[in-house]
Amino acid sequence: MSNQFPASTGPIRVLFVEDEAPIQVLVQHNLESAGFRVELAGDAETAFERLAYERPHLAILDWMLPGMSGLDLCKSMREDGAYSHIPVIMLTAKGEEDHRVRGLETGADDYIPKPFSPRELVARVNNLLRRSYPELQEEVLTVGELRLYPGQRQVFFEDQEVHLGPTEFRLLQFLMTHPGQVYERGQLLDRLWGPHAEVEERTVDVHVRRLRQALEPVAPRDLVQTVRGAGYRFAAL
């Protein structure tokens, strides 16, 4: 099974918090075979270390962990602004309805009881990522004669390829998924570098300028428009 999300944003990162080694190996193997990068943690303390080092796109939490439970870990993540946006799947042997409800009420986005099918787990991960990050979908983005291929990291205007750096590619990909929508510099920083990245807002101007320079030789007009006093928007052709 191949990953449905673009290499252009780097591998999709999944944090798996589970204290049973055989299940760690099983889930890691299946997720990595599907194209994801998997970080493992055997308890909540280690999970927070992994979260602080590099935030994942999605977390899978086992309910029964040594020390802090997966349920409490999920609750702590939801209460922390740095991690509250991360989609969470609860994985546990507790299959009763009240446990499922507790997990969802705590903030989990999905719930898979043990024993589980690895194929189903991968499918649930893909489904939750599609809902949480629509801009990461493999689907070709088309606006007029401009086409962006996420999986191939390629952009074409008519039949001419537009060569972009990684950040300019991600910037164009995001803007093309929201044509006509105005975004402030801070909002673009959050989407491209994360809400707590130590990057100056003027950095956005640099990458917008590079994107415009790359599009200028092939596009008929300025596709990335400046909205005075507000930010930037992508103009539909």
C-alpha positions, 0 to 999 in steps of 0.5 A: 500500500502506498502513501496517499500524501505528497513527498513534497512536504516530507514524510507524514510523521506518525507518533505511536505510543504503545508499551508492548514491543510486538505491537510497536513492531507490527504497527511501525512496519505497516505504517512505514510500508505505507510511506509514513515516518513512525516515531515510537514511545513506550510511555507518556513521558517519552511521548512528550519528549517526541512531541517537543522535538518534532511535532507529528502530523498524527498520534496513535495512543494506546489507552493502557500505558505505564504511568499516565494513561493514553486517555490522560495523554490525549487530554493533556495534548488537547489542553496544550496549544502546541499539540491541540491540533494534532489528530489522535487515534486511540488504540486499546483493548477496551472495546466497551461503548463507555470507553469509546465514548470517554475516549472521544469525549476526551478529544480523540478523533477516532477509536480502534479496539484491539485486536485490530487489522493493520490494513484497517489501521492504515486506512483509518490513518489515511482517512483521518489525515485527509480530513485534517489536512486537505491540502496534503491530498494526492489529488492534482490541483488545477487552477486555470492552466496551472496544475500542481502534482503533489506526489511528483512535486511538479508544477506546470503552466500549460505544458511548461514546467515551473521549477520551485524550491520546497518551501515555494512548492508548499506555499503554492500548494496551500494557496491553490487549495484556497483560491481567493482567500486572503491570508495574513503573514502569521497565518501562512507561517503557521501553516508552513512552519508550525504555530510555534516556529521561531521564524520572522513574518518577513520570511513569508515575503521572501518566499512569496517573491521567489514564488512570483519570480518562478511563475512570472516567465510562464504565467500571464499575470501575477497569480499571488496577489498582495492585499494591502494591509491584509496579506496574500491571496491566490487569484483564480485564473 
